[in-house]
């Protein structure tokens, strides 16, 4: 079981570019809670993150490319990230 969990976490982390900074977006907590326990539930988790956090990040990136004030973008990102822990992690990354 532990080796399967480790393999899933490695696969989830592999979606990030080499040398880039990454945050799991809650994958470790989801594994600990039993919501990620195999490849299918990992895929479901990743799809959920893509359709939520990924969509928000894409919108903010598009707004940044249009030259929107960075302070406004920070406020918009904060408003869309209800978890203080995720906001802190996002700022660090």
C-alpha atoms as one frame of an Amber mdcrd trajectory, in Angstrom:
protein
   0.000   0.000   0.000   2.754   2.479   0.947   4.674   1.816  -2.270   1.497
   2.334  -4.322   0.854   5.642  -2.568   4.438   6.747  -3.187   4.117   5.823
  -6.872   0.900   7.864  -7.188   2.540  10.897  -5.614   5.505  10.609  -7.994
   3.131  10.388 -10.968   1.185  13.444  -9.761   4.381  15.425  -9.334   5.562
  14.455 -12.833   3.045  16.833 -14.436   5.274  19.793 -13.507   8.215  20.953
 -15.633  11.648  19.913 -14.451  13.251  22.548 -12.297   9.934  24.320 -11.709
   8.343  25.050  -8.387   5.334  22.966  -7.564   2.656  22.602  -4.945   0.537
  19.474  -4.857  -2.688  21.421  -4.572  -3.835  19.087  -1.832  -2.837  15.721
  -3.293  -1.065  14.626  -0.095  -4.094  15.527   2.021  -6.395  13.737  -0.431
  -4.216  10.613  -0.203  -4.202  10.792   3.591  -7.995  11.135   3.598  -8.356
   8.148   1.271  -9.739  10.136  -1.679  -6.711   9.277  -3.849  -5.899   5.583
  -3.676  -5.236   4.460  -7.238  -4.555   5.778 -10.733  -8.245   6.402 -11.443
  -8.799   8.519  -8.333  -5.557  10.387  -9.012  -6.789  11.169 -12.537 -10.109
  12.331 -11.100  -8.305  14.571  -8.601  -6.119  16.082 -11.338  -9.141  16.728
 -13.576 -10.888  18.442 -10.687  -7.865  20.635 -10.015  -7.628  21.495 -13.724
 -11.280  22.541 -13.897 -11.060  24.635 -10.727  -7.619  25.949  -9.811  -6.317
  25.507 -13.368  -9.141  27.561 -14.831  -8.581  30.359 -12.302  -4.816  30.350
 -12.939  -5.378  30.507 -16.700  -7.740  33.465 -16.330  -5.294  35.324 -14.116
  -2.440  34.601 -16.530  -4.503  35.930 -19.435  -5.310  39.086 -17.451  -1.616
  39.531 -16.640  -0.764  39.188 -20.337  -3.236  41.992 -21.042  -1.387  44.237
 -18.602  -3.824  44.260 -15.684  -2.338  45.875 -12.562  -0.459  43.216 -10.533
  -2.024  44.436  -7.273  -5.476  43.867  -8.781  -4.430  40.402  -9.923  -3.154
  39.571  -6.426  -6.475  40.670  -4.932  -8.378  38.620  -7.518  -6.233  35.557
  -6.811  -6.753  35.943  -3.075 -10.518  36.219  -3.540 -10.531  32.958  -5.484
  -8.289  31.057  -3.056 -10.255  30.660   0.166  -7.617  28.600   1.975  -5.008
  30.738   3.779  -2.510  27.877   3.476  -2.920  27.723  -0.309  -2.643  31.518
  -0.587   0.610  31.419   1.393   1.983  28.569  -0.722   0.995  30.382  -3.910
   2.795  33.543  -2.810   5.947  31.559  -2.043   5.894  29.871  -5.428
